[in-house]
Amino acid sequence: MDDSTDDERWLVIDGRRWRRTDPALPADLADRLRSHLGRARSAVRTTKRAGDADGTAQARRRVGLAKAGLGERGPRWWEDDVVARIERARAAIEELDRLAPPRADLGPDVNA
């Protein structure tokens, strides 16, 4: 369990409460998840514009996986132990890498 306070768990923007990213995630893991999240959000926009409903659904699934890995969706990270939270994030990365492999032509900093 976590001793975090509500201020550490939630972010309020325009009166709406959003769950914060799990602070226990190693920076490299969180960075990889954020990279996948950005690419998936971009894919949602692109596929919606193209009228590709299947592609949009697949991209939204990737968004959900990345957000769950970051602790922003799914089980509340502060109610679980750190080892389980990190394992959940690693499982999300594995699935995301399978669904949308990192592009080798973007260099070593992307999804490193």
C-alpha positions, 0 to 999 in steps of 0.5 A: 500500500502507499502513504500518498495523499490525495494531492499526490493521487489526483490532478484537477484541471478545469474542475475535473479530477484525473488520476496521476501517473504512478510515482513509483514507476521507474523513469525509463518505464514511465517514459516508454509508456508515455511514448506509446501513449503519444503515438497511440493518441496520434493514431486515434486522430489519424484513423478518425480523420481517415474514417478507419473505425477498426484502426481507431478502435485498435489505437484506443486500445493502445491508449488504454493499455498505456494509461493502465500501465502508467496507473492512470486507469485500472486498479488504483495504484495506491491500493496495490504494492509497488512490485505488482504496479511495476509488473503491470506497467512492464506487461503493458509495455510488452503488449504495446511493443507487440501491437506497435513495435518501436520504429528503428528509424527514429533512433535510440532515444525513442522507446529506449 
